[in-house]
Amino acid sequence: MRTALRGRSARAEASTGPTALERSDIGGVLLIQPRDSHDGLAAEFAGGLTPDPHHTQAVLDLPARATRETWKAAARLLRRQGHSFRIVLGRHEGVESLAGLQQLADLLRREILAPDAPVGAAAGGWLWIPEDRGSGWLRFTPGMVPRLVSRRFPEPAWEPGLRDTTWQPAQGATAEPLPAGVWLRPQHENGQGRHRHRLMTELAARTDRLTVVIGSPMGDSLPTAAITGWWAALPPATRRAVRFVQYGPSGIANDFGQGLADLLGSPVTLCTGLPERTGAATDARVHTVLPEGTRGWRPFAQDVEYTPRPRRRGGPSTQPRIVSHRRPVPDLPEITEDVYKQTYRYAPGAVLEVVRSGLWLRPPYDPPDADLVRRAPTAPAHAVIWHDTTVSATADEMRTLAWQVRERIGTATAQDCRVLPSHRAPRPSPGPSAPQAAGHPPPPRPGRSVAPSRETEQVPDTSFPPGRQPHWTAHPGVRRLLTGGSIGGPASTLSDAVARRLASELRKLPRFEGPVVVRVQSDTPVALGLYQPHRLVTEWGFWPASTDLREIDGPLDTDGEGRGPATFLVWSVNARATRALEPNAPNRVVFLPGTAFRVLPAPDVPSAVVLLREVPPSEAVSEDGGTTAQLDKDALDGLKQAVTDMPWARSSRRTA
């Protein structure tokens, strides 16, 4: 928003008896207000307006109950300032203001566009008139009756085809106008005011895109009849401008974008998150929407087009097409000749492709699992960097490059990012998605716990370094607590519902504060060089540890090739003690998914030992330590004190 007076600073004055007006130019917008009563808010408002290439813009901050003489004075200040005007009143007084605007058009002999009620300010300097205030912008022509032009400014190309009032497209559902388009939501829902304010003031609007927001966070499931009913009322020519946004639960299960295209029987465009423009931002940023409505990560693929699948079994299915994306890594050369335009050269024999779920490191040709990777949907909570595993000779190199990409995509995105082999890409559900059948229970709301429907694949009882290989480890006590069977399995096979249930049960257990140890037994090299002092790493799995530090009495150095056991010594704050659930393992604690750790400087420990401090969610962190230096020192002192009598503390040393 332009808040400073810019451009011409000279004043033009006109006497109106007891009240004198003056004119200022604020970045090309004329501000007319009383000479002795300046309003800083009026100047800020004028400076934040979206430019109008067709009309001279003016803000008239006139006194209350402006007289005919006041309007004449305003006309003298506007004369010879433009061929037509778009005017916003600082104080709108209903019929009296409309009469004054018509008088102004007659005096200037110019066309004037002005609202018939107080305007509402939306993201990006858009102005619109909510339906509970008035009808919209009117065109005042000298000697003629004013006529309605638009509800919004700038005037979108899609507005004439939109039913621009609140109505019910289906039982229990409401279609509510927004500055950027329309909100299809459940009819009765708690928290509507908060979400409405966000969608009114922060949802980015475009003149060429009709944004349709589906659902309400943590609300009732929006029936599919509401979507089809609203779609049927929209003229076919306007449908091409629609861009859908999933904001809450609906009757469409599984892949929302594909299910939406199947439901409507028409190609649709889905934004992978909520496009918002906040504060002084000049461009919109897309963030995924978490179940409770808060912002998630910034997807690389931003608009995706879906084509409906054939109703007949075995028919061909069209790959969703990414319409727009953001560049993942600065300065990478784009491969313009690639059929997928969102592909970049990354290294010899490796390209980086933007996919719906995140990024993909692959060879310059399409591997056999290309269709599965490209069809993997966007996960609200995290990005995925897939690395190709179809060629055994290059699989290790692709994995290394994928971790390298994670370090280059920015700290905020990297914290919400998983690195996974491409063979773990999920398989899409077969056939078109059908509307929810009457009498059947709706799908579970996002963010709520549901019981698992089946046991998932087990994994070996082993541990991995934090933030390096996301995994899910469930101990026997928790297994019995949840399902009576095994729920341990890789991240790709453990459903979100089961993971949420497991995390919910673990949070009920007591916290453990103090030193814990994780001993990593692996025949593959552990990239200890990645754990540089003060660096922040995040573990996305359930990470078990032990409070018994005697477990690190064994060898603490790797072999010459970097293989062998590695030890992570961690100062815990929120790890859950599981003694009540498994008496046979009294020393076990578990860190919950998403736990962050800071690497502590450790110049006097063996080469295969990494010291970490758990960073609680309430702590503001920075990459260089920042205000956390004292906490780092306290944790480091505590860890050193805890192991002062251990054999390795008296023998092998590592130099900085």
Backbone hydrogen bonds, N-H to C=O, Kabsch-Sander energy under -0.5 kcal/mol:
donor,donor_aa,acceptor,acceptor_aa,energy
2,R,47,G,-1.2
3,T,1,M,-0.8
12,A,23,R,-0.9
14,A,21,L,-1.8
16,T,19,T,-1.0
19,T,16,T,-1.1
21,L,14,A,-1.9
22,E,33,Q,-2.4
23,R,12,A,-1.6
24,S,31,L,-2.4
25,D,8,R,-0.9
26,I,24,S,-0.6
26,I,29,V,-3.1
27,G,6,R,-1.1
27,G,25,D,-0.7
29,V,26,I,-1.6
30,L,57,Q,-2.5
31,L,24,S,-2.9
32,I,30,L,-0.5
32,I,59,V,-2.6
33,Q,22,E,-1.8
33,Q,31,L,-0.5
35,R,20,A,-3.4
37,S,34,P,-1.3
40,G,38,H,-0.6
43,A,39,D,-1.6
44,E,40,G,-2.3
45,F,41,L,-2.7
46,A,42,A,-2.5
47,G,43,A,-2.1
48,G,44,E,-0.9
48,G,45,F,-0.9
49,L,46,A,-1.1
50,T,125,G,-1.3
56,T,84,S,-2.5
58,A,86,R,-2.3
59,V,30,L,-3.2
60,L,58,A,-0.5
60,L,88,V,-2.4
61,D,32,I,-2.9
61,D,59,V,-0.8
62,L,60,L,-1.1
66,A,63,P,-0.6
71,W,67,T,-1.8
72,K,68,R,-1.9
73,A,69,E,-2.2
74,A,70,T,-2.2
75,A,71,W,-2.0
76,R,72,K,-1.9
77,L,73,A,-1.6
78,L,74,A,-1.3
79,R,75,A,-1.5
81,Q,78,L,-1.8
85,F,111,E,-2.2
86,R,56,T,-2.6
87,I,85,F,-0.5
87,I,113,L,-3.0
88,V,58,A,-2.2
90,G,60,L,-2.8
91,R,60,L,-0.6
93,E,91,R,-0.6
96,E,93,E,-1.2
98,L,94,G,-2.1
99,A,95,V,-2.5
100,G,96,E,-2.0
101,L,97,S,-2.3
102,Q,98,L,-2.0
103,Q,99,A,-2.2
104,L,100,G,-2.2
105,A,101,L,-2.2
106,D,102,Q,-2.2
107,L,103,Q,-2.5
108,L,104,L,-2.5
109,R,105,A,-1.5
110,R,105,A,-1.2
111,E,83,H,-0.6
112,I,140,F,-2.4
113,L,85,F,-2.9
114,A,138,L,-2.0
116,D,136,G,-2.0
120,G,128,W,-3.5
122,A,126,W,-2.8
125,G,122,A,-1.1
126,W,123,A,-1.0
127,L,153,F,-2.9
128,W,120,G,-2.1
129,I,151,R,-1.7
133,R,130,P,-2.1
134,G,130,P,-1.9
137,W,150,S,-4.1
138,L,114,A,-3.3
139,R,147,R,-2.8
140,F,112,I,-3.7
140,F,138,L,-0.7
141,T,139,R,-0.6
144,M,141,T,-2.3
147,R,139,R,-1.3
149,V,137,W,-3.1
150,S,137,W,-1.0
153,F,127,L,-2.5
157,A,207,T,-2.1
158,W,207,T,-0.6
159,E,156,P,-0.8
161,G,158,W,-0.9
162,L,159,E,-1.9
164,D,162,L,-1.2
167,W,175,A,-1.8
173,A,170,A,-1.8
174,T,185,R,-2.8
175,A,167,W,-3.3
176,E,174,T,-0.6
176,E,183,W,-2.5
178,L,181,G,-2.5
181,G,178,L,-0.6
182,V,211,T,-2.1
183,W,176,E,-2.7
184,L,182,V,-0.5
184,L,213,V,-2.9
185,R,174,T,-2.4
185,R,183,W,-0.7
187,Q,172,G,-2.3
189,E,187,Q,-0.5
192,Q,189,E,-0.9
195,H,191,G,-2.0
196,R,192,Q,-3.3
197,H,193,G,-2.3
198,R,194,R,-1.7
199,L,195,H,-2.6
200,M,196,R,-2.3
201,T,197,H,-2.3
202,E,198,R,-2.5
203,L,198,R,-0.9
204,A,275,P,-2.5
206,R,209,R,-0.7
209,R,206,R,-0.6
210,L,241,A,-2.7
211,T,180,A,-2.0
211,T,209,R,-0.9
212,V,210,L,-0.5
212,V,243,R,-2.5
213,V,182,V,-2.5
213,V,211,T,-0.6
214,I,245,V,-3.2
215,G,184,L,-2.8
215,G,213,V,-0.5
218,M,291,P,-0.6
219,G,216,S,-2.3
222,L,249,P,-1.9
226,A,223,P,-1.4
227,I,223,P,-0.8
228,T,224,T,-2.5
229,G,225,A,-2.3
230,W,226,A,-2.0
231,W,227,I,-2.4
232,A,228,T,-2.2
233,A,229,G,-1.0
234,L,231,W,-1.3
238,T,235,P,-1.1
239,R,235,P,-1.4
240,R,236,P,-0.7
241,A,238,T,-1.8
242,V,239,R,-1.5
243,R,210,L,-2.8
244,F,269,T,-2.8
245,V,212,V,-2.4
246,Q,271,C,-0.6
247,Y,214,I,-3.0
247,Y,245,V,-0.7
248,G,214,I,-1.5
251,G,222,L,-2.1
253,A,251,G,-0.7
256,F,254,N,-0.7
259,G,255,D,-2.8
260,L,256,F,-2.4
261,A,257,G,-2.0
262,D,258,Q,-2.4
263,L,259,G,-2.3
264,L,260,L,-2.3
265,G,261,A,-1.5
266,S,261,A,-1.1
268,V,306,Y,-2.0
270,L,304,V,-3.0
271,C,244,F,-3.1
272,T,302,Q,-2.4
274,L,287,H,-3.2
276,E,274,L,-0.7
276,E,285,R,-2.7
277,R,202,E,-2.7
281,A,278,T,-2.2
285,R,276,E,-2.8
287,H,274,L,-1.4
287,H,285,R,-0.5
288,T,297,W,-2.6
290,L,288,T,-0.6
290,L,294,T,-2.8
293,G,290,L,-2.7
296,G,288,T,-2.8
297,W,380,P,-0.8
301,A,355,V,-0.5
302,Q,300,F,-0.5
302,Q,324,S,-2.7
303,D,324,S,-1.5
304,V,270,L,-2.5
305,E,321,R,-3.5
306,Y,268,V,-3.0
315,G,312,R,-1.5
321,R,305,E,-2.6
323,V,303,D,-3.0
323,V,321,R,-0.6
324,S,303,D,-1.4
326,R,300,F,-2.5
332,L,329,V,-1.2
335,I,343,T,-2.9
336,T,334,E,-1.1
338,D,335,I,-1.2
341,K,339,V,-0.8
344,Y,352,L,-2.6
345,R,333,P,-2.6
346,Y,350,A,-1.8
347,A,350,A,-2.0
350,A,347,A,-2.7
351,V,362,R,-2.8
352,L,344,Y,-3.1
353,E,351,V,-0.6
353,E,360,W,-2.5
354,V,342,Q,-2.7
355,V,353,E,-0.5
355,V,358,G,-1.9
358,G,355,V,-1.0
359,L,384,V,-2.5
360,W,353,E,-1.6
361,L,386,W,-3.1
362,R,351,V,-2.1
362,R,360,W,-0.6
370,A,367,P,-1.7
373,V,369,D,-1.9
374,R,370,A,-2.4
375,R,371,D,-1.5
376,A,372,L,-0.9
376,A,373,V,-0.7
383,A,416,D,-3.8
384,V,357,S,-1.6
385,I,418,R,-3.3
386,W,359,L,-2.8
386,W,384,V,-0.7
387,H,420,L,-1.7
388,D,361,L,-2.0
392,S,390,T,-0.6
394,T,391,V,-1.1
395,A,391,V,-0.9
396,D,392,S,-0.5
398,M,394,T,-2.5
399,R,395,A,-2.2
400,T,396,D,-2.3
401,L,397,E,-2.5
402,A,398,M,-2.2
403,W,399,R,-2.0
404,Q,400,T,-1.7
405,V,401,L,-2.5
406,R,402,A,-2.0
407,E,403,W,-1.2
408,R,404,Q,-0.6
408,R,405,V,-1.7
409,I,405,V,-0.8
414,A,410,G,-2.5
415,Q,411,T,-2.0
416,D,412,A,-0.6
416,D,413,T,-0.9
417,C,414,A,-1.2
418,R,383,A,-2.5
420,L,385,I,-1.8
420,L,418,R,-0.6
422,S,387,H,-2.5
424,R,421,P,-1.9
425,A,422,S,-1.8
440,H,437,A,-1.7
448,R,445,R,-1.7
456,T,486,S,-0.7
462,T,460,P,-1.7
468,R,465,P,-1.4
469,Q,465,P,-0.9
479,R,475,H,-1.9
480,R,476,P,-2.4
481,L,477,G,-2.0
482,L,478,V,-2.0
483,T,479,R,-2.5
484,G,479,R,-1.8
485,G,479,R,-0.7
489,G,472,W,-0.6
493,T,490,P,-1.1
494,L,490,P,-1.7
495,S,493,T,-0.6
499,A,495,S,-2.3
500,R,496,D,-2.7
501,R,497,A,-2.1
502,L,498,V,-2.7
503,A,499,A,-2.6
504,S,500,R,-2.5
505,E,501,R,-2.2
506,L,502,L,-2.3
507,R,503,A,-1.9
508,K,504,S,-0.5
508,K,505,E,-1.0
509,L,506,L,-1.8
512,F,575,A,-2.2
514,G,512,F,-0.5
514,G,572,S,-1.5
516,V,570,V,-2.7
517,V,546,S,-2.9
518,V,568,F,-2.3
520,V,518,V,-0.6
520,V,566,A,-3.3
521,Q,519,R,-0.7
522,S,520,V,-0.7
526,V,562,G,-1.1
527,A,525,P,-0.6
528,L,526,V,-2.7
530,L,527,A,-1.8
531,Y,528,L,-1.6
532,Q,530,L,-1.5
534,H,599,V,-3.6
535,R,532,Q,-1.9
537,V,597,F,-2.7
539,E,595,T,-2.6
540,W,538,T,-0.6
542,F,471,H,-0.6
543,W,541,G,-0.8
543,W,591,F,-1.8
545,A,589,V,-2.9
546,S,517,V,-2.3
547,T,587,N,-2.5
549,L,547,T,-1.0
551,E,548,D,-1.7
552,I,549,L,-1.7
553,D,550,R,-1.5
559,D,563,R,-3.0
562,G,559,D,-1.9
564,G,522,S,-1.0
566,A,520,V,-1.7
567,T,608,A,-3.0
568,F,518,V,-2.8
569,L,567,T,-0.6
569,L,610,V,-2.6
570,V,516,V,-2.9
570,V,568,F,-0.6
571,W,612,L,-2.2
572,S,514,G,-3.3
572,S,570,V,-0.9
575,A,512,F,-0.6
576,R,590,V,-2.7
577,A,510,P,-2.6
578,T,588,R,-1.8
581,L,578,T,-1.3
582,E,578,T,-1.9
585,A,582,E,-2.2
588,R,585,A,-1.5
589,V,545,A,-2.3
590,V,576,R,-1.9
591,F,543,W,-2.6
594,G,539,E,-2.4
595,T,539,E,-0.8
595,T,592,L,-1.4
596,A,615,V,-0.7
597,F,537,V,-3.0
598,R,613,R,-2.7
599,V,535,R,-2.7
600,L,611,L,-2.7
605,V,602,A,-0.9
608,A,556,L,-1.4
609,V,606,P,-1.5
610,V,567,T,-2.6
612,L,569,L,-2.6
613,R,598,R,-2.1
614,E,571,W,-2.4
615,V,596,A,-2.9
619,E,616,P,-1.8
625,G,622,S,-1.5
626,G,624,D,-0.6
628,T,625,G,-2.7
629,A,626,G,-1.3
632,D,628,T,-2.7
633,K,629,A,-2.2
634,D,630,Q,-2.6
635,A,631,L,-2.4
636,L,632,D,-2.5
637,D,633,K,-2.6
638,G,634,D,-2.2
639,L,635,A,-2.5
640,K,636,L,-2.4
641,Q,637,D,-2.3
642,A,638,G,-1.9
643,V,639,L,-1.4
644,T,641,Q,-0.9
646,M,643,V,-1.9
649,A,646,M,-1.0
650,R,646,M,-0.6
650,R,647,P,-1.4
651,S,647,P,-0.7
